[in-house]
Amino acid sequence: MEDTNMADKKVISGKLQLVVSYEDGGKQKNRSLSFSGVKADAEPAGLWSAANALAGLQKDHLDKVKETVQYEIVE
């Protein structure tokens, strides 16, 4: 028996994560800075620009930029 109901997904939250590196006692370490409330339709170039602007406000080096989008599955 085949299910004829159609499911969809709806964005419920977005997060931008900056991974920065720093030196501690001669060892290279990483830490993450997270920013919530990111628009689901944000363009990658806009996210990259925002991440670089935020990273420019601190002394640690920006290594990676990650985006996490959480969805709710709805019928």
Predicted model as a PDB file, atoms N, CA, C, CB and O in Angstrom, pLDDT in the B-factor column:
MODEL        1                                                                  
ATOM      1  N   MET A   1       0.856  -1.178   0.000  1.00 57.00           N  
ATOM      2  CA  MET A   1       0.000   0.000   0.000  1.00 57.00           C  
ATOM      3  C   MET A   1       0.897   1.234   0.000  1.00 57.00           C  
ATOM      4  CB  MET A   1      -0.971   0.002   1.231  1.00 57.00           C  
ATOM      5  O   MET A   1       1.781   1.361   0.847  1.00 57.00           O  
ATOM      6  N   GLU A   2       0.675   2.133  -0.936  1.00 62.00           N  
ATOM      7  CA  GLU A   2       1.518   3.319  -1.106  1.00 62.00           C  
ATOM      8  C   GLU A   2       0.912   4.515  -0.384  1.00 62.00           C  
ATOM      9  CB  GLU A   2       1.708   3.641  -2.600  1.00 62.00           C  
ATOM     10  O   GLU A   2      -0.297   4.737  -0.456  1.00 62.00           O  
ATOM     11  N   ASP A   3       1.744   5.285   0.310  1.00 63.00           N  
ATOM     12  CA  ASP A   3       1.302   6.480   1.018  1.00 63.00           C  
ATOM     13  C   ASP A   3       1.203   7.625   0.018  1.00 63.00           C  
ATOM     14  CB  ASP A   3       2.273   6.838   2.187  1.00 63.00           C  
ATOM     15  O   ASP A   3       2.197   7.957  -0.629  1.00 63.00           O  
ATOM     16  N   THR A   4       0.043   8.231  -0.123  1.00 66.00           N  
ATOM     17  CA  THR A   4      -0.152   9.311  -1.081  1.00 66.00           C  
ATOM     18  C   THR A   4       0.020  10.689  -0.461  1.00 66.00           C  
ATOM     19  CB  THR A   4      -1.516   9.205  -1.696  1.00 66.00           C  
ATOM     20  O   THR A   4      -0.081  11.691  -1.169  1.00 66.00           O  
ATOM     21  N   ASN A   5       0.276  10.770   0.844  1.00 76.00           N  
ATOM     22  CA  ASN A   5       0.492  12.062   1.500  1.00 76.00           C  
ATOM     23  C   ASN A   5       1.834  12.630   1.062  1.00 76.00           C  
ATOM     24  CB  ASN A   5       0.436  11.921   3.047  1.00 76.00           C  
ATOM     25  O   ASN A   5       2.817  11.900   0.939  1.00 76.00           O  
ATOM     26  N   MET A   6       1.865  13.905   0.834  1.00 88.00           N  
ATOM     27  CA  MET A   6       3.104  14.577   0.443  1.00 88.00           C  
ATOM     28  C   MET A   6       3.679  15.291   1.657  1.00 88.00           C  
ATOM     29  CB  MET A   6       2.859  15.579  -0.726  1.00 88.00           C  
ATOM     30  O   MET A   6       2.975  16.007   2.370  1.00 88.00           O  
ATOM     31  N   ALA A   7       4.926  15.091   1.870  1.00 93.00           N  
ATOM     32  CA  ALA A   7       5.616  15.782   2.957  1.00 93.00           C  
ATOM     33  C   ALA A   7       6.472  16.884   2.367  1.00 93.00           C  
ATOM     34  CB  ALA A   7       6.480  14.799   3.796  1.00 93.00           C  
ATOM     35  O   ALA A   7       6.856  16.837   1.198  1.00 93.00           O  
ATOM     36  N   ASP A   8       6.760  17.858   3.177  1.00 94.00           N  
ATOM     37  CA  ASP A   8       7.608  18.974   2.760  1.00 94.00           C  
ATOM     38  C   ASP A   8       8.480  19.338   3.954  1.00 94.00           C  
ATOM     39  CB  ASP A   8       6.752  20.214   2.265  1.00 94.00           C  
ATOM     40  O   ASP A   8       8.303  18.807   5.051  1.00 94.00           O  
ATOM     41  N   LYS A   9       9.403  20.228   3.734  1.00 92.00           N  
ATOM     42  CA  LYS A   9      10.209  20.684   4.851  1.00 92.00           C  
ATOM     43  C   LYS A   9      10.170  22.198   4.924  1.00 92.00           C  
ATOM     44  CB  LYS A   9      11.652  20.185   4.726  1.00 92.00           C  
ATOM     45  O   LYS A   9      10.121  22.894   3.910  1.00 92.00           O  
ATOM     46  N   LYS A  10      10.195  22.686   6.162  1.00 90.00           N  
ATOM     47  CA  LYS A  10      10.100  24.112   6.434  1.00 90.00           C  
ATOM     48  C   LYS A  10      11.296  24.503   7.301  1.00 90.00           C  
ATOM     49  CB  LYS A  10       8.741  24.474   7.134  1.00 90.00           C  
ATOM     50  O   LYS A  10      11.588  23.845   8.300  1.00 90.00           O  
ATOM     51  N   VAL A  11      11.974  25.562   6.918  1.00 88.00           N  
ATOM     52  CA  VAL A  11      13.121  26.028   7.693  1.00 88.00           C  
ATOM     53  C   VAL A  11      12.637  26.570   9.027  1.00 88.00           C  
ATOM     54  CB  VAL A  11      13.917  27.110   6.918  1.00 88.00           C  
ATOM     55  O   VAL A  11      11.702  27.369   9.083  1.00 88.00           O  
ATOM     56  N   ILE A  12      13.292  26.123  10.113  1.00 89.00           N  
ATOM     57  CA  ILE A  12      12.922  26.646  11.427  1.00 89.00           C  
ATOM     58  C   ILE A  12      14.065  27.434  12.077  1.00 89.00           C  
ATOM     59  CB  ILE A  12      12.500  25.501  12.341  1.00 89.00           C  
ATOM     60  O   ILE A  12      13.827  28.232  12.983  1.00 89.00           O  
ATOM     61  N   SER A  13      15.304  27.215  11.620  1.00 90.00           N  
ATOM     62  CA  SER A  13      16.398  28.017  12.161  1.00 90.00           C  
ATOM     63  C   SER A  13      17.635  27.889  11.282  1.00 90.00           C  
ATOM     64  CB  SER A  13      16.721  27.589  13.604  1.00 90.00           C  
ATOM     65  O   SER A  13      17.818  26.908  10.561  1.00 90.00           O  
ATOM     66  N   GLY A  14      18.470  28.906  11.365  1.00 92.00           N  
ATOM     67  CA  GLY A  14      19.738  28.901  10.645  1.00 92.00           C  
ATOM     68  C   GLY A  14      20.834  29.431  11.545  1.00 92.00           C  
ATOM     69  O   GLY A  14      20.596  30.280  12.405  1.00 92.00           O  
ATOM     70  N   LYS A  15      22.050  28.917  11.336  1.00 95.00           N  
ATOM     71  CA  LYS A  15      23.171  29.316  12.187  1.00 95.00           C  
ATOM     72  C   LYS A  15      24.427  29.444  11.324  1.00 95.00           C  
ATOM     73  CB  LYS A  15      23.394  28.286  13.345  1.00 95.00           C  
ATOM     74  O   LYS A  15      24.676  28.625  10.439  1.00 95.00           O  
ATOM     75  N   LEU A  16      25.199  30.472  11.595  1.00 96.00           N  
ATOM     76  CA  LEU A  16      26.491  30.684  10.948  1.00 96.00           C  
ATOM     77  C   LEU A  16      27.559  30.384  11.986  1.00 96.00           C  
ATOM     78  CB  LEU A  16      26.633  32.150  10.378  1.00 96.00           C  
ATOM     79  O   LEU A  16      27.509  30.891  13.107  1.00 96.00           O  
ATOM     80  N   GLN A  17      28.518  29.563  11.609  1.00 97.00           N  
ATOM     81  CA  GLN A  17      29.577  29.188  12.539  1.00 97.00           C  
ATOM     82  C   GLN A  17      30.930  29.538  11.926  1.00 97.00           C  
ATOM     83  CB  GLN A  17      29.503  27.675  12.887  1.00 97.00           C  
ATOM     84  O   GLN A  17      31.243  29.137  10.805  1.00 97.00           O  
ATOM     85  N   LEU A  18      31.721  30.292  12.680  1.00 97.00           N  
ATOM     86  CA  LEU A  18      33.079  30.631  12.273  1.00 97.00           C  
ATOM     87  C   LEU A  18      34.042  29.784  13.084  1.00 97.00           C  
ATOM     88  CB  LEU A  18      33.370  32.152  12.463  1.00 97.00           C  
ATOM     89  O   LEU A  18      33.958  29.757  14.312  1.00 97.00           O  
ATOM     90  N   VAL A  19      34.944  29.101  12.427  1.00 97.00           N  
ATOM     91  CA  VAL A  19      35.974  28.327  13.107  1.00 97.00           C  
ATOM     92  C   VAL A  19      37.264  29.138  12.994  1.00 97.00           C  
ATOM     93  CB  VAL A  19      36.132  26.870  12.486  1.00 97.00           C  
ATOM     94  O   VAL A  19      37.747  29.411  11.895  1.00 97.00           O  
ATOM     95  N   VAL A  20      37.804  29.514  14.135  1.00 96.00           N  
ATOM     96  CA  VAL A  20      39.015  30.339  14.158  1.00 96.00           C  
ATOM     97  C   VAL A  20      40.135  29.577  14.855  1.00 96.00           C  
ATOM     98  CB  VAL A  20      38.752  31.695  14.871  1.00 96.00           C  
ATOM     99  O   VAL A  20      39.890  28.709  15.694  1.00 96.00           O  
ATOM    100  N   SER A  21      41.361  29.916  14.494  1.00 96.00           N  
ATOM    101  CA  SER A  21      42.510  29.264  15.125  1.00 96.00           C  
ATOM    102  C   SER A  21      43.300  30.283  15.930  1.00 96.00           C  
ATOM    103  CB  SER A  21      43.417  28.592  14.065  1.00 96.00           C  
ATOM    104  O   SER A  21      43.322  31.475  15.622  1.00 96.00           O  
ATOM    105  N   TYR A  22      43.946  29.773  16.973  1.00 94.00           N  
ATOM    106  CA  TYR A  22      44.766  30.604  17.845  1.00 94.00           C  
ATOM    107  C   TYR A  22      45.867  29.736  18.439  1.00 94.00           C  
ATOM    108  CB  TYR A  22      43.907  31.269  18.966  1.00 94.00           C  
ATOM    109  O   TYR A  22      45.805  28.508  18.382  1.00 94.00           O  
ATOM    110  N   GLU A  23      46.856  30.376  18.999  1.00 94.00           N  
ATOM    111  CA  GLU A  23      47.951  29.646  19.623  1.00 94.00           C  
ATOM    112  C   GLU A  23      47.823  29.742  21.137  1.00 94.00           C  
ATOM    113  CB  GLU A  23      49.321  30.193  19.152  1.00 94.00           C  
ATOM    114  O   GLU A  23      47.583  30.815  21.689  1.00 94.00           O  
ATOM    115  N   ASP A  24      47.987  28.604  21.794  1.00 94.00           N  
ATOM    116  CA  ASP A  24      47.909  28.542  23.250  1.00 94.00           C  
ATOM    117  C   ASP A  24      49.058  27.675  23.748  1.00 94.00           C  
ATOM    118  CB  ASP A  24      46.525  27.976  23.727  1.00 94.00           C  
ATOM    119  O   ASP A  24      49.066  26.463  23.536  1.00 94.00           O  
ATOM    120  N   GLY A  25      50.008  28.287  24.397  1.00 94.00           N  
ATOM    121  CA  GLY A  25      51.145  27.549  24.927  1.00 94.00           C  
ATOM    122  C   GLY A  25      51.964  26.872  23.853  1.00 94.00           C  
ATOM    123  O   GLY A  25      52.505  25.789  24.076  1.00 94.00           O  
ATOM    124  N   GLY A  26      52.064  27.487  22.698  1.00 95.00           N  
ATOM    125  CA  GLY A  26      52.827  26.921  21.596  1.00 95.00           C  
ATOM    126  C   GLY A  26      52.067  25.910  20.764  1.00 95.00           C  
ATOM    127  O   GLY A  26      52.608  25.385  19.790  1.00 95.00           O  
ATOM    128  N   LYS A  27      50.813  25.621  21.127  1.00 96.00           N  
ATOM    129  CA  LYS A  27      49.994  24.671  20.381  1.00 96.00           C  
ATOM    130  C   LYS A  27      48.907  25.407  19.610  1.00 96.00           C  
ATOM    131  CB  LYS A  27      49.370  23.630  21.328  1.00 96.00           C  
ATOM    132  O   LYS A  27      48.292  26.346  20.117  1.00 96.00           O  
ATOM    133  N   GLN A  28      48.681  24.968  18.382  1.00 95.00           N  
ATOM    134  CA  GLN A  28      47.623  25.537  17.554  1.00 95.00           C  
ATOM    135  C   GLN A  28      46.290  24.921  17.971  1.00 95.00           C  
ATOM    136  CB  GLN A  28      47.902  25.293  16.036  1.00 95.00           C  
ATOM    137  O   GLN A  28      46.162  23.698  18.033  1.00 95.00           O  
ATOM    138  N   LYS A  29      45.302  25.760  18.255  1.00 97.00           N  
ATOM    139  CA  LYS A  29      43.984  25.292  18.669  1.00 97.00           C  
ATOM    140  C   LYS A  29      42.910  25.983  17.843  1.00 97.00           C  
ATOM    141  CB  LYS A  29      43.758  25.546  20.175  1.00 97.00           C  
ATOM    142  O   LYS A  29      43.158  27.011  17.213  1.00 97.00           O  
ATOM    143  N   ASN A  30      41.718  25.407  17.853  1.00 96.00           N  
ATOM    144  CA  ASN A  30      40.562  25.981  17.165  1.00 96.00           C  
ATOM    145  C   ASN A  30      39.441  26.218  18.154  1.00 96.00           C  
ATOM    146  CB  ASN A  30      40.085  25.063  16.024  1.00 96.00           C  
ATOM    147  O   ASN A  30      39.343  25.547  19.182  1.00 96.00           O  
ATOM    148  N   ARG A  31      38.598  27.182  17.828  1.00 95.00           N  
ATOM    149  CA  ARG A  31      37.365  27.396  18.579  1.00 95.00           C  
ATOM    150  C   ARG A  31      36.308  27.888  17.606  1.00 95.00           C  
ATOM    151  CB  ARG A  31      37.573  28.412  19.754  1.00 95.00           C  
ATOM    152  O   ARG A  31      36.626  28.376  16.522  1.00 95.00           O  
ATOM    153  N   SER A  32      35.072  27.759  17.995  1.00 96.00           N  
ATOM    154  CA  SER A  32      33.963  28.134  17.119  1.00 96.00           C  
ATOM    155  C   SER A  32      33.188  29.308  17.703  1.00 96.00           C  
ATOM    156  CB  SER A  32      33.024  26.940  16.895  1.00 96.00           C  
ATOM    157  O   SER A  32      32.994  29.408  18.914  1.00 96.00           O  
ATOM    158  N   LEU A  33      32.757  30.182  16.824  1.00 95.00           N  
ATOM    159  CA  LEU A  33      31.886  31.302  17.176  1.00 95.00           C  
ATOM    160  C   LEU A  33      30.588  31.090  16.405  1.00 95.00           C  
ATOM    161  CB  LEU A  33      32.553  32.710  16.838  1.00 95.00           C  
ATOM    162  O   LEU A  33      30.623  30.933  15.185  1.00 95.00           O  
ATOM    163  N   SER A  34      29.452  31.082  17.080  1.00 96.00           N  
ATOM    164  CA  SER A  34      28.174  30.811  16.425  1.00 96.00           C  
ATOM    165  C   SER A  34      27.260  32.019  16.467  1.00 96.00           C  
ATOM    166  CB  SER A  34      27.488  29.626  17.074  1.00 96.00           C  
ATOM    167  O   SER A  34      27.214  32.756  17.451  1.00 96.00           O  
ATOM    168  N   PHE A  35      26.537  32.202  15.379  1.00 95.00           N  
ATOM    169  CA  PHE A  35      25.580  33.296  15.240  1.00 95.00           C  
ATOM    170  C   PHE A  35      24.277  32.711  14.718  1.00 95.00           C  
ATOM    171  CB  PHE A  35      26.121  34.420  14.286  1.00 95.00           C  
ATOM    172  O   PHE A  35      24.246  32.134  13.631  1.00 95.00           O  
ATOM    173  N   SER A  36      23.202  32.853  15.483  1.00 94.00           N  
ATOM    174  CA  SER A  36      21.913  32.300  15.081  1.00 94.00           C  
ATOM    175  C   SER A  36      21.067  33.345  14.374  1.00 94.00           C  
ATOM    176  CB  SER A  36      21.165  31.753  16.293  1.00 94.00           C  
ATOM    177  O   SER A  36      21.424  34.522  14.318  1.00 94.00           O  
ATOM    178  N   GLY A  37      19.958  32.902  13.843  1.00 92.00           N  
ATOM    179  CA  GLY A  37      19.035  33.809  13.164  1.00 92.00           C  
ATOM    180  C   GLY A  37      19.424  34.111  11.730  1.00 92.00           C  
ATOM    181  O   GLY A  37      19.017  35.134  11.181  1.00 92.00           O  
ATOM    182  N   VAL A  38      20.208  33.233  11.114  1.00 92.00           N  
ATOM    183  CA  VAL A  38      20.645  33.434   9.729  1.00 92.00           C  
ATOM    184  C   VAL A  38      19.476  33.135   8.792  1.00 92.00           C  
ATOM    185  CB  VAL A  38      21.876  32.527   9.388  1.00 92.00           C  
ATOM    186  O   VAL A  38      18.768  32.145   8.979  1.00 92.00           O  
ATOM    187  N   LYS A  39      19.272  33.979   7.792  1.00 88.00           N  
ATOM    188  CA  LYS A  39      18.204  33.772   6.819  1.00 88.00           C  
ATOM    189  C   LYS A  39      18.462  32.500   6.019  1.00 88.00           C  
ATOM    190  CB  LYS A  39      18.084  34.986   5.875  1.00 88.00           C  
ATOM    191  O   LYS A  39      19.594  32.215   5.631  1.00 88.00           O  
ATOM    192  N   ALA A  40      17.406  31.747   5.781  1.00 80.00           N  
ATOM    193  CA  ALA A  40      17.536  30.494   5.038  1.00 80.00           C  
ATOM    194  C   ALA A  40      17.945  30.732   3.585  1.00 80.00           C  
ATOM    195  CB  ALA A  40      16.225  29.722   5.083  1.00 80.00           C  
ATOM    196  O   ALA A  40      18.591  29.882   2.973  1.00 80.00           O  
ATOM    197  N   ASP A  41      17.576  31.866   3.047  1.00 83.00           N  
ATOM    198  CA  ASP A  41      17.895  32.132   1.643  1.00 83.00           C  
ATOM    199  C   ASP A  41      19.142  33.012   1.475  1.00 83.00           C  
ATOM    200  CB  ASP A  41      16.707  32.796   0.967  1.00 83.00           C  
ATOM    201  O   ASP A  41      19.348  33.603   0.415  1.00 83.00           O  
ATOM    202  N   ALA A  42      19.959  33.094   2.506  1.00 89.00           N  
ATOM    203  CA  ALA A  42      21.192  33.895   2.424  1.00 89.00           C  
ATOM    204  C   ALA A  42      22.127  33.297   1.377  1.00 89.00           C  
ATOM    205  CB  ALA A  42      21.903  33.966   3.810  1.00 89.00           C  
ATOM    206  O   ALA A  42      22.345  32.086   1.342  1.00 89.00           O  
ATOM    207  N   GLU A  43      22.665  34.145   0.543  1.00 93.00           N  
ATOM    208  CA  GLU A  43      23.591  33.711  -0.503  1.00 93.00           C  
ATOM    209  C   GLU A  43      24.952  33.370   0.102  1.00 93.00           C  
ATOM    210  CB  GLU A  43      23.742  34.806  -1.584  1.00 93.00           C  
ATOM    211  O   GLU A  43      25.377  34.018   1.058  1.00 93.00           O  
ATOM    212  N   PRO A  44      25.634  32.374  -0.433  1.00 94.00           N  
ATOM    213  CA  PRO A  44      26.961  32.018   0.083  1.00 94.00           C  
ATOM    214  C   PRO A  44      27.941  33.195   0.105  1.00 94.00           C  
ATOM    215  CB  PRO A  44      27.544  30.902  -0.749  1.00 94.00           C  
ATOM    216  O   PRO A  44      28.726  33.326   1.044  1.00 94.00           O  
ATOM    217  N   ALA A  45      27.900  34.040  -0.909  1.00 96.00           N  
ATOM    218  CA  ALA A  45      28.804  35.197  -0.943  1.00 96.00           C  
ATOM    219  C   ALA A  45      28.508  36.161   0.203  1.00 96.00           C  
ATOM    220  CB  ALA A  45      28.685  35.930  -2.290  1.00 96.00           C  
ATOM    221  O   ALA A  45      29.426  36.747   0.778  1.00 96.00           O  
ATOM    222  N   GLY A  46      27.227  36.326   0.536  1.00 95.00           N  
ATOM    223  CA  GLY A  46      26.850  37.188   1.652  1.00 95.00           C  
ATOM    224  C   GLY A  46      27.290  36.611   2.989  1.00 95.00           C  
ATOM    225  O   GLY A  46      27.746  37.338   3.871  1.00 95.00           O  
ATOM    226  N   LEU A  47      27.148  35.290   3.132  1.00 95.00           N  
ATOM    227  CA  LEU A  47      27.600  34.635   4.361  1.00 95.00           C  
ATOM    228  C   LEU A  47      29.109  34.762   4.507  1.00 95.00           C  
ATOM    229  CB  LEU A  47      27.188  33.152   4.371  1.00 95.00           C  
ATOM    230  O   LEU A  47      29.616  35.000   5.603  1.00 95.00           O  
ATOM    231  N   TRP A  48      29.828  34.601   3.392  1.00 96.00           N  
ATOM    232  CA  TRP A  48      31.294  34.714   3.410  1.00 96.00           C  
ATOM    233  C   TRP A  48      31.715  36.128   3.811  1.00 96.00           C  
ATOM    234  CB  TRP A  48      31.887  34.351   2.022  1.00 96.00           C  
ATOM    235  O   TRP A  48      32.623  36.300   4.624  1.00 96.00           O  
ATOM    236  N   SER A  49      31.066  37.123   3.250  1.00 96.00           N  
ATOM    237  CA  SER A  49      31.376  38.520   3.583  1.00 96.00           C  
ATOM    238  C   SER A  49      31.090  38.814   5.054  1.00 96.00           C  
ATOM    239  CB  SER A  49      30.566  39.476   2.691  1.00 96.00           C  
ATOM    240  O   SER A  49      31.890  39.460   5.731  1.00 96.00           O  
ATOM    241  N   ALA A  50      29.961  38.344   5.536  1.00 95.00           N  
ATOM    242  CA  ALA A  50      29.607  38.564   6.942  1.00 95.00           C  
ATOM    243  C   ALA A  50      30.613  37.878   7.867  1.00 95.00           C  
ATOM    244  CB  ALA A  50      28.182  38.045   7.227  1.00 95.00           C  
ATOM    245  O   ALA A  50      31.034  38.454   8.870  1.00 95.00           O  
ATOM    246  N   ALA A  51      30.991  36.657   7.527  1.00 96.00           N  
ATOM    247  CA  ALA A  51      31.952  35.920   8.348  1.00 96.00           C  
ATOM    248  C   ALA A  51      33.296  36.643   8.398  1.00 96.00           C  
ATOM    249  CB  ALA A  51      32.138  34.496   7.805  1.00 96.00           C  
ATOM    250  O   ALA A  51      33.907  36.743   9.462  1.00 96.00           O  
ATOM    251  N   ASN A  52      33.752  37.141   7.267  1.00 96.00           N  
ATOM    252  CA  ASN A  52      35.030  37.865   7.240  1.00 96.00           C  
ATOM    253  C   ASN A  52      34.948  39.178   8.006  1.00 96.00           C  
ATOM    254  CB  ASN A  52      35.456  38.135   5.798  1.00 96.00           C  
ATOM    255  O   ASN A  52      35.913  39.571   8.663  1.00 96.00           O  
ATOM    256  N   ALA A  53      33.817  39.857   7.930  1.00 96.00           N  
ATOM    257  CA  ALA A  53      33.649  41.106   8.683  1.00 96.00           C  
ATOM    258  C   ALA A  53      33.672  40.825  10.185  1.00 96.00           C  
ATOM    259  CB  ALA A  53      32.324  41.809   8.288  1.00 96.00           C  
ATOM    260  O   ALA A  53      34.306  41.557  10.945  1.00 96.00           O  
ATOM    261  N   LEU A  54      32.981  39.765  10.613  1.00 95.00           N  
ATOM    262  CA  LEU A  54      32.972  39.406  12.033  1.00 95.00           C  
ATOM    263  C   LEU A  54      34.350  38.945  12.498  1.00 95.00           C  
ATOM    264  CB  LEU A  54      31.936  38.308  12.298  1.00 95.00           C  
ATOM    265  O   LEU A  54      34.790  39.296  13.593  1.00 95.00           O  
ATOM    266  N   ALA A  55      35.023  38.166  11.673  1.00 94.00           N  
ATOM    267  CA  ALA A  55      36.360  37.682  12.030  1.00 94.00           C  
ATOM    268  C   ALA A  55      37.347  38.841  12.130  1.00 94.00           C  
ATOM    269  CB  ALA A  55      36.854  36.653  10.997  1.00 94.00           C  
ATOM    270  O   ALA A  55      38.292  38.786  12.916  1.00 94.00           O  
ATOM    271  N   GLY A  56      37.134  39.879  11.343  1.00 94.00           N  
ATOM    272  CA  GLY A  56      38.011  41.042  11.371  1.00 94.00           C  
ATOM    273  C   GLY A  56      37.931  41.831  12.667  1.00 94.00           C  
ATOM    274  O   GLY A  56      38.771  42.695  12.920  1.00 94.00           O  
ATOM    275  N   LEU A  57      36.934  41.544  13.486  1.00 95.00           N  
ATOM    276  CA  LEU A  57      36.766  42.245  14.758  1.00 95.00           C  
ATOM    277  C   LEU A  57      37.511  41.577  15.908  1.00 95.00           C  
ATOM    278  CB  LEU A  57      35.303  42.338  15.097  1.00 95.00           C  
ATOM    279  O   LEU A  57      37.453  42.043  17.046  1.00 95.00           O  
ATOM    280  N   GLN A  58      38.204  40.498  15.612  1.00 91.00           N  
ATOM    281  CA  GLN A  58      38.947  39.806  16.658  1.00 91.00           C  
ATOM    282  C   GLN A  58      40.321  39.415  16.136  1.00 91.00           C  
ATOM    283  CB  GLN A  58      38.178  38.561  17.150  1.00 91.00           C  
ATOM    284  O   GLN A  58      40.588  39.504  14.937  1.00 91.00           O  
ATOM    285  N   LYS A  59      41.184  38.985  17.034  1.00 93.00           N  
ATOM    286  CA  LYS A  59      42.578  38.748  16.651  1.00 93.00           C  
ATOM    287  C   LYS A  59      42.841  37.363  16.073  1.00 93.00           C  
ATOM    288  CB  LYS A  59      43.455  38.951  17.835  1.00 93.00           C  
ATOM    289  O   LYS A  59      43.864  37.163  15.419  1.00 93.00           O  
ATOM    290  N   ASP A  60      41.944  36.399  16.296  1.00 94.00           N  
ATOM    291  CA  ASP A  60      42.169  35.041  15.823  1.00 94.00           C  
ATOM    292  C   ASP A  60      41.942  34.924  14.319  1.00 94.00           C  
ATOM    293  CB  ASP A  60      41.261  34.074  16.561  1.00 94.00           C  
ATOM    294  O   ASP A  60      41.184  35.697  13.733  1.00 94.00           O  
ATOM    295  N   HIS A  61      42.607  33.947  13.701  1.00 94.00           N  
ATOM    296  CA  HIS A  61      42.557  33.728  12.253  1.00 94.00           C  
ATOM    297  C   HIS A  61      41.335  32.889  11.874  1.00 94.00           C  
ATOM    298  CB  HIS A  61      43.848  33.036  11.767  1.00 94.00           C  
ATOM    299  O   HIS A  61      41.074  31.855  12.489  1.00 94.00           O  
ATOM    300  N   LEU A  62      40.589  33.334  10.866  1.00 97.00           N  
ATOM    301  CA  LEU A  62      39.423  32.593  10.375  1.00 97.00           C  
ATOM    302  C   LEU A  62      39.887  31.407   9.533  1.00 97.00           C  
ATOM    303  CB  LEU A  62      38.486  33.517   9.546  1.00 97.00           C  
ATOM    304  O   LEU A  62      40.590  31.587   8.539  1.00 97.00           O  
ATOM    305  N   ASP A  63      39.494  30.193   9.929  1.00 96.00           N  
ATOM    306  CA  ASP A  63      39.863  28.976   9.199  1.00 96.00           C  
ATOM    307  C   ASP A  63      38.740  28.443   8.327  1.00 96.00           C  
ATOM    308  CB  ASP A  63      40.287  27.907  10.167  1.00 96.00           C  
ATOM    309  O   ASP A  63      38.970  28.060   7.180  1.00 96.00           O  
ATOM    310  N   LYS A  64      37.526  28.416   8.862  1.00 97.00           N  
ATOM    311  CA  LYS A  64      36.381  27.836   8.151  1.00 97.00           C  
ATOM    312  C   LYS A  64      35.123  28.629   8.451  1.00 97.00           C  
ATOM    313  CB  LYS A  64      36.184  26.357   8.539  1.00 97.00           C  
ATOM    314  O   LYS A  64      35.004  29.288   9.484  1.00 97.00           O  
ATOM    315  N   VAL A  65      34.190  28.544   7.518  1.00 97.00           N  
ATOM    316  CA  VAL A  65      32.860  29.118   7.710  1.00 97.00           C  
ATOM    317  C   VAL A  65      31.863  27.990   7.453  1.00 97.00           C  
ATOM    318  CB  VAL A  65      32.603  30.364   6.751  1.00 97.00           C  
ATOM    319  O   VAL A  65      31.916  27.332   6.414  1.00 97.00           O  
ATOM    320  N   LYS A  66      30.952  27.772   8.405  1.00 96.00           N  
ATOM    321  CA  LYS A  66      29.944  26.728   8.269  1.00 96.00           C  
ATOM    322  C   LYS A  66      28.558  27.335   8.428  1.00 96.00           C  
ATOM    323  CB  LYS A  66      30.168  25.605   9.306  1.00 96.00           C  
ATOM    324  O   LYS A  66      28.359  28.285   9.186  1.00 96.00           O  
ATOM    325  N   GLU A  67      27.609  26.771   7.701  1.00 95.00           N  
ATOM    326  CA  GLU A  67      26.205  27.169   7.843  1.00 95.00           C  
ATOM    327  C   GLU A  67      25.407  25.924   8.200  1.00 95.00           C  
ATOM    328  CB  GLU A  67      25.653  27.844   6.527  1.00 95.00           C  
ATOM    329  O   GLU A  67      25.562  24.875   7.575  1.00 95.00           O  
ATOM    330  N   THR A  68      24.559  26.047   9.203  1.00 93.00           N  
ATOM    331  CA  THR A  68      23.676  24.956   9.592  1.00 93.00           C  
ATOM    332  C   THR A  68      22.243  25.450   9.463  1.00 93.00           C  
ATOM    333  CB  THR A  68      23.980  24.460  11.048  1.00 93.00           C  
ATOM    334  O   THR A  68      21.883  26.494  10.007  1.00 93.00           O  
ATOM    335  N   VAL A  69      21.432  24.690   8.740  1.00 91.00           N  
ATOM    336  CA  VAL A  69      20.016  25.018   8.597  1.00 91.00           C  
ATOM    337  C   VAL A  69      19.230  23.838   9.157  1.00 91.00           C  
ATOM    338  CB  VAL A  69      19.627  25.316   7.089  1.00 91.00           C  
ATOM    339  O   VAL A  69      19.459  22.690   8.779  1.00 91.00           O  
ATOM    340  N   GLN A  70      18.303  24.136  10.061  1.00 92.00           N  
ATOM    341  CA  GLN A  70      17.467  23.092  10.660  1.00 92.00           C  
ATOM    342  C   GLN A  70      16.066  23.190  10.050  1.00 92.00           C  
ATOM    343  CB  GLN A  70      17.413  23.231  12.230  1.00 92.00           C  
ATOM    344  O   GLN A  70      15.491  24.274   9.943  1.00 92.00           O  
ATOM    345  N   TYR A  71      15.535  22.035   9.654  1.00 92.00           N  
ATOM    346  CA  TYR A  71      14.221  21.962   9.023  1.00 92.00           C  
ATOM    347  C   TYR A  71      13.256  21.186   9.902  1.00 92.00           C  
ATOM    348  CB  TYR A  71      14.319  21.313   7.636  1.00 92.00           C  
ATOM    349  O   TYR A  71      13.647  20.337  10.703  1.00 92.00           O  
ATOM    350  N   GLU A  72      11.972  21.510   9.722  1.00 94.00           N  
ATOM    351  CA  GLU A  72      10.908  20.711  10.300  1.00 94.00           C  
ATOM    352  C   GLU A  72      10.204  20.043   9.123  1.00 94.00           C  
ATOM    353  CB  GLU A  72       9.912  21.584  11.179  1.00 94.00           C  
ATOM    354  O   GLU A  72       9.869  20.702   8.139  1.00 94.00           O  
ATOM    355  N   ILE A  73       9.984  18.748   9.227  1.00 95.00           N  
ATOM    356  CA  ILE A  73       9.269  18.029   8.185  1.00 95.00           C  
ATOM    357  C   ILE A  73       7.774  18.158   8.472  1.00 95.00           C  
ATOM    358  CB  ILE A  73       9.713  16.524   8.118  1.00 95.00           C  
ATOM    359  O   ILE A  73       7.301  17.810   9.554  1.00 95.00           O  
ATOM    360  N   VAL A  74       7.046  18.663   7.484  1.00 91.00           N  
ATOM    361  CA  VAL A  74       5.608  18.906   7.657  1.00 91.00           C  
ATOM    362  C   VAL A  74       4.824  18.172   6.576  1.00 91.00           C  
ATOM    363  CB  VAL A  74       5.293  20.426   7.613  1.00 91.00           C  
ATOM    364  O   VAL A  74       5.349  17.871   5.504  1.00 91.00           O  
ATOM    365  N   GLU A  75       3.573  17.892   6.872  1.00 88.00           N  
ATOM    366  CA  GLU A  75       2.720  17.211   5.906  1.00 88.00           C  
ATOM    367  C   GLU A  75       1.958  18.205   5.084  1.00 88.00           C  
ATOM    368  CB  GLU A  75       1.762  16.267   6.597  1.00 88.00           C  
ATOM    369  O   GLU A  75       1.182  17.817   4.210  1.00 88.00           O  
TER     370      GLU A  75                                                      
ENDMDL                                                                          
END                                                                             
